[in-house]
Amino acid sequence: MSFASVRTSLATALTDNTKWQTFAYPADTPTANSVIITPGSPWVEPLTIGKKSVRVNYRVKVCVNTADNQGELTKLENNITRIIELIPSWAVLKSVSAPQELQVGTAYLTVSDIDIEVAVSF
């Protein structure tokens, strides 16, 4: 299984078109109400010595608008909860970061990162 197919499968699993747009790759310009899947850090770690099995880490960036702090924080919390519900059984939730502000051009987004790991064998 390739890293790209794992990332694409993860994006498909985390799709909720009623709440956000999902990107299976780093978006050129992050937008409000989007979920962006990128490599985590470290990206790839060995699972066992001498085996062709690795742990692949992904970072899922959850973005909402920053116009209404209270309302958007609630929206971010609800989106994170929904994403946790959608994580497939073959992936493991590692952590969720505190919200932070991200400047995109002249606009600001409130974002939180969800770290997920997937075991992959070749």
C-alpha positions in Angstrom: 0.0 0.0 0.0 1.5 3.4 -1.0 1.5 6.5 1.2 -0.6 8.3 -1.4 -3.3 5.6 -1.2 -3.4 5.7 2.6 -3.7 9.5 2.5 -6.5 9.3 0.0 -8.3 6.6 1.9 -8.0 8.7 5.1 -9.4 11.8 3.2 -12.3 9.7 2.0 -13.0 8.5 5.5 -12.9 12.0 7.0 -15.2 13.6 4.4 -18.4 15.3 5.6 -19.6 17.5 2.7 -22.3 19.1 4.9 -19.7 20.6 7.1 -16.3 21.1 5.3 -14.3 20.6 2.2 -11.7 17.8 2.5 -8.3 18.0 0.8 -6.2 14.9 0.6 -3.1 17.0 0.0 -1.7 20.4 1.3 -4.1 23.0 0.0 -2.6 25.9 -2.0 -4.6 28.3 0.2 -6.4 27.0 3.3 -10.0 28.1 3.5 -12.6 28.3 6.2 -14.6 25.1 6.7 -11.9 22.9 5.3 -10.0 19.8 6.4 -6.5 19.4 5.0 -4.4 16.2 5.3 -0.6 16.6 5.2 2.3 14.4 6.3 3.0 14.5 10.1 6.3 14.7 11.8 8.0 12.4 11.9 6.4 11.3 8.7 7.5 7.7 8.7 8.8 5.5 11.6 9.8 1.9 11.6 7.5 -0.5 13.5 9.8 -3.5 13.8 13.5 -4.0 13.0 14.0 -6.0 9.8 10.3 -5.9 8.7 8.7 -3.9 6.0 6.2 -2.3 8.3 6.1 1.3 9.1 4.0 3.8 11.1 3.0 6.7 8.8 1.9 9.9 10.6 -0.5 12.4 9.2 -1.6 15.8 10.3 -5.2 16.8 9.7 -5.6 20.6 9.8 -9.2 21.7 10.7 -9.9 25.3 9.6 -12.8 27.6 10.5 -13.4 31.3 10.1 -12.3 33.7 12.8 -15.1 36.2 12.5 -17.0 35.2 15.6 -14.6 33.8 18.2 -17.2 32.1 20.4 -19.3 30.8 17.5 -16.3 29.6 15.5 -14.6 28.0 18.5 -17.9 26.0 19.0 -17.8 25.1 15.3 -14.2 24.0 15.5 -15.0 21.8 18.5 -18.0 20.3 16.7 -15.9 19.6 13.6 -13.1 18.0 15.7 -15.6 15.8 17.4 -17.1 14.7 14.1 -13.6 14.0 12.7 -12.8 11.8 15.7 -16.0 9.9 15.1 -15.0 9.4 11.4 -11.5 8.1 12.0 -11.4 4.6 10.5 -10.6 1.6 12.6 -7.2 1.2 10.8 -6.0 4.6 12.0 -5.1 5.8 15.5 -5.8 9.2 17.0 -2.6 10.5 18.6 -3.5 14.1 19.6 -5.4 17.3 19.0 -3.7 20.7 19.2 -5.1 23.8 20.9 -6.7 26.2 18.5 -4.5 28.8 16.9 -4.9 31.7 14.5 -3.5 31.3 10.9 -3.2 34.3 8.7 -4.0 33.6 5.0 -3.4 36.7 3.0 -5.4 39.4 4.8 -7.8 36.9 6.3 -7.5 34.9 9.5 -8.6 31.3 10.2 -8.9 29.4 13.5 -7.2 26.1 13.1 -6.4 23.0 15.1 -4.3 20.0 14.1 -5.3 16.4 14.7 -2.4 13.9 14.5 -3.2 10.4 13.2 -1.0 7.4 12.7 -1.5 4.5 10.3 0.5 1.2 10.2 1.5 0.3 6.7 3.1 -3.0 5.5 4.8 -3.4 2.1 
